[in-house]
Amino acid sequence: MMSGKYKSLFQLSVIVSALGFFVDVYDLLLFSIIRKTSLADLGLSPTEILSTGEQLISIQMVGLLVGGVVFGIIGDKKGRLSVLFGSILLYSVANILNGMVTDIPQYMILRFIAGVGLAGELGAGLTLVSEQLPKEQRSLAAGFIAGFGVLGAVCAFGVKQWFDWRTCYYIGGGMGLLLLLMRVQLYESGLFRETQTANVQKGNFLMFFNNKKRFIKYLQCVLIGLPVWYIIGVLVTFSDQFGLQMGIPNIDPGRSIMFLYLGVGLGDLAVGALSEHWKSRKKTYFLFLHLTALLVVAFFVQRGNPTLFYTLCFALGFGAGFNVVYLTMGVEQFGTNLRASAAISIPNMVRGALPLILLLFQFMRTWTGDYLTGAWVTGLIFFVLAEISAYFMDETYGKDLDFLEE
């Protein structure tokens, strides 16, 4: 029989949050997987596909940034369930409409709207689950939600093998609408309900900036997550370009993303379990951050072997499992009246930083005169920022979440 420690992890809120993140990742990564096919079908040349692809990813991430702030405020003012219902409805409809686009301006508008909708899913789910489960089980729950959820990328790659790119969008939107029906059975967080009678500001996003200590905590939570999206948004999304530079033609970005997220799924589970075993977020984070840095070095020194290339994508994903730590710490660092704002906006600040990461990468490859050199210099900057930020962060393992921000 399953022990009580693990049995309570499989309550409805955890299962539905994991399924929600599955659909979230499917839709979030779908464009990266079908980028070349969809843009070619809309009449773009190979050169235009690269530049327009970067623009569309950036626009989607800006949508995530906007949605992270908006849904975070809604989550603290109206409740975690309001976000879970509103966000999935918005991005499901937007993705269905994505399958109907006929030109690039339409594509850009709908990727922005989908990004706004996608912003609320993960943070609201983790907030709800963290406030419902015992504090000793938050690591395991976060690891399960993230580990299962990232398989959405694997599903997206599989669907792409069987269906055209427009149908892939329809399937994503349909899965979201089906999940919406499951959420009717969820109940609101008790900690959130208690804040409704408290005389404090709720969901005031400016509170992250009007207090020095709170602002530094918020900034640290964002900075420790940036290496994950450097790996996803640069190394793997544009893996076909890196393959050409390394003498490995015909690398499929969709396949690279699939292997990456298979690794992320295992890494998330490992980080969640190790965090619980060590009773420390920071120790686990540093172990996986340093492992990932070594794997990035291995990625850049490889040459001419497609099997090794895809294997390293998988290994980078496993190392990037430390994303569970920055997601969980974003929930645990802040009081109940700001918790949804933090938990929802922080991962989307990280995702929304991708346009800046891409701009820095573009500058570095122009400045250095070399594609690969520009890429590793860009990565070095974000790994150093993450290392420094994590060093000065407070340990939050086992922290009682029943407190408010004044």
Buried (B, 14 or more C-beta within 10 A) or exposed (E): EEEEEEEBBEEEBBBBBBBBBBBBBBBBBBBBBBBBBBBBEBEBEEEBBBEBBBBBBBBBBBBBBBBBBBBBBBBBBBBBBBBBBBBBBBBBBBBBBBBEBEEBEBBBBBBBBBBBBBBBBBBBBBBBBBBBBEBEBBBBBBBBBBBBBBBBBBBBBEBBEEBBBBEBBBBBBBBBBEBBEEBEEBEBBEBBEEBEEEEBBBBBBEBBEEBEEBEEBBBBBBBBBBBBBBBBBBBBBBBBBBBEEBEBEEBBBBBBBBBBBBBBBBBBBBBBBBBBEBEBBBBBBBBBBBBBBEBBEEBBEBEEEBEBBBBBBBBBBBBBBBBBBBBBBBBBBBBBBBBBBBBBBBBBBBBBBBBEBBEBBEEBBEEBEBBBBBBBBBBBBBBEBBBEBBEEBEEBBBBEBEEBBE
